[in-house]
Amino acid sequence: MASVRAVLIDIDGVLTVSWKPLPGAVEALRGIRAAGFGVALVTNTTSRTRASIAATLSEAGFEVGARDVLTAPAVTAAHLAERHPGARCLLLNSGDIAADLGDVTLVEEGADVVVVGGAGPGFDYAALNRAFGELQRGARLVAMHRNLYWRTDAGLQLDSGAFLLGLERAARVEAEVTGKPSPAFFAAALARLGVDAGRALMVGDDIESDVLAAQRAGLTGVLVRTGKYRPETHEEASGTPDHVLDSFADVPALLGPAR
């Protein structure tokens, strides 16, 4: 840990569940900042903007601002500007994320790109079939993430990755993924913090998308046993986390003395 200078932290399932702080999380984040570590909150959440997320976390006691938050929608907007400049995009998402999409042109038909965000009530048959039709007519497919489910205070809930698999299979296309576990997502967070991968730690509850993906990108991975963590998923994972902790509250002790 002596070389670590920055910590990337997933939000849902690590700091909060249904936006309520997990035990010890507020104090742990405060301690990490006080010790001099750079902090970036990296999330595949697609139901809220960066500003809304920061405001909600602040109300819950976390000392964060919008600049501390990197979301899949924000990274997706940058990806579309670079790879599909000027594209007409059909957005399939639950929640208002327009502020984080910037100048992306959104349409209801005649799309160049189908953009899949987070699942919710809007993922009905009509919406999925409309996206399928655009893909059949040649539109590219961009997904903000591949998460199959997430944890709420009501238990595990299906996420858009479950629907994305169906769209890919039916339309015979492969999605360009912009959020975690995309290497570009971790690269964007590291660039914002001004550190290289070897000096950063990633803390998450999703062993594949958060932890092992970060390790493949050169970061140190820390899996916490909260949120969507499940023992069977841990056992069946494609690799081994660098560290496994009971919760985010244990991260300051892992990091050690102040920098």
N, C-alpha and C positions, 0 to 999 in steps of 0.2 A: 504493500500500500504506500510505501514511501514516495513513489513516483507519481501517484495520483494527484491531479490538480483540479479535476472537475467531476461532477456527478450528474448523470442524466437520469431522470426519474419519471417512470410512468405514473399517471395520476389515478385512474380508476382501478381500484383493487389494491393499490399500493399506499397512496395517501388517503383515499376516501373510498367509500362504497355508497352509491346513490348520493354523492356529494357530501356525505357526512364523514368527518375525520375519523380515521382508524386510531385506536389507542396509541398514544405516544408519538403520532406522526407530526403534529404541529411542533412539538418540542424538539424532535429529531431534526426537522428541517431547519429550525432556528439555530440549533447547535452546529449543523454542517456549514451554514452561512457564517456563523461567528468564528468558526475555525479557519475561514479563509478559502474555502472551496468554491469554485464556480458552480452554478446550478442552472440546469435547463430542465423544464418540465416537458416531456415529450409524450404526446398522446395521439392515438388513433381516433379519439372522440370526434364525431362528425355532426353532432347535434347542436353545438354551440360555437361561437366565435372565440378567438383568443381573448378578446376583451371581456366577454361574458364569463369565460372560464376563470380568468384572473379575479374578476369581481366576486364570483361565488366562493372561490377559495379564500379570498381576503375576508369575506364575511364569516367564514368558518374558522378564522384565526391564523391562516397561513400568510406569511409576509412575502407576497408575490405580486408582480405586475404583469401586464400583457406582454412585455418584452421578454419575460422569463418563459413564456409558453410557446411551444412549437407544435402546431397541429397538422394532421394529415391534409385538411383542406388547403392550408397555406402552402404546403410543399407541393400539393397537386396543382395549384395555380401557377407556381414557378415552373413545374414540369410541362404544363400545357403551353406556357409562353415560349419555352425553349424548344420543345419537340413538335408542337402542333400550333404554331403561331397563327392567330386569326381564325382558328377552328370554331365552327358552330357546335355547341355542346348540349347534349341532352343529359340533364342531371337527374339521377335517381337517388334520392337522399331524404331522410327524415330529419327535419330541423332547418333553421334558417342560418346558412353559413355564407350568405352573399358578401358580407364585409370582408371575409378572408379570401374570396375568390377574385377580388380585384376586377380586372378588365375582361374576364372570361365572358364570352358571348353565349348566353343560354337560350335555347330554342326548344319548342315542343315537337318539331318534326324536321326532317331534312338535315339531320345531324351528321357532322364529320366524325364526331367522337361521342361515345356513350360514356358518361362518368358515373361510376357507382360509389356512393358514399356509405352511410350507415343505415342499417335496417330499422324499420318501425312500421307504423300503420300505412305509410305510403307505399310499402312494398306489396301491393295487391296484384291480382292477376293482370289487370289492365295495364298497370305501369310496367310490370316485367315483360309483358307481351309486346308493348310499344318499344321497349329497349331491344328486345329480340328482333323485331322487325327492322329497326335501324341497323343492327349488326348484319342482318341478312343482306341489306342493301349496301354494305361495304364500309359502314362506320367502324372506326377503331374502338377498342375497349380499354378504358383506364379505370383502375380501382384504387380507392384510397387505402384499402387494406384487405386482408383475407381472414379477418377474425371470424371464427365460427360462432362464438358466443361471448357474452360478458356477464359479470356478476352484478346484480342489484340486490336491494334489501328483500326482494321477493324471490331471490334465487337466480339460477342461470337463465339467460334469455338468448334466443337465437339472434345472430348478427348477420351482416350482409354476405360474409364469406360463404355461408350455406347456399345463398341464392346465386352468388357469383359462379360457383361450380356448375350450376345448372345452365346458366347463360353461356359459359365457355363451351360446355359439352354440346349444347343444342345448336349453337351458332358456329361451332368448330373454329373458335378463335382463342387466343390466349391473352389475358389481361396484362397491361403494363401496371405494376403495383407501385404506388408512390409513397405510402406510409410504411410503418414497420410491417414486415421485416426488410424493406428495401434498403440496400446500402446507402442510397442517396439520402434517405431520411436521416440516418446517423451522421453522414457527412455534413449535412446542413446544420445539425445541432452542434457538432464539433467546431465548424467554422464560426458559428455564432459565439461560442465560448473562447475561441482562439487557442485551442489545444489540439494536439494530435491524438489519435486513438489510443496509443499506448499510455497516455496520461489521464484516461477517463474511465469511469465506472458507470455501468448501466444497471439500474435496479428495476425489476419488473416482476409481475405475477404470471406472465405468459412465457412459459419456458422456451417455446419455439420463436415467436415473433419478437419478444423483448430480449431475452437473455442469450440464447444460442445465436440468433441473428447478429446481435451486438458483438459476440465473441468472434464470429466469422469476419466482422468488420474491423477486428483488432482491439476492441475494448475488453475490459474485464467485466464479466457478467455476474450479477447477483440475483438469485431467485428468492423471492419471499413467499412464505406459506400463507398468504392471505388472498383475498379477491377470488380470481378464477382458478387458483392453484388447486390441483387434485393429485393425490398420490399416484393414481394409475397413469395420469398423463406424464408425470415426472418419470415414472419407471419406463414408460414406452417411448420416451423422447429420443430424438436423433443424436443427442450428444449429452455431455455432462456439464452442468454449470460450474463456473469457477468457485462460487460460494453459494451456500443455501442458508438463509436466515429465517427465523420465525416471523419477523415482521420488519417494516421499515424502521421501527424504533431501535433496532439493533445495528443499524448502519453506522452511526457515529462511532461506536466501539470498534467496528471493523476498520474504519478509516484511520483511527488512531489520533495522534497529537495534531494540534493546529499547524497549518502551513504558514 
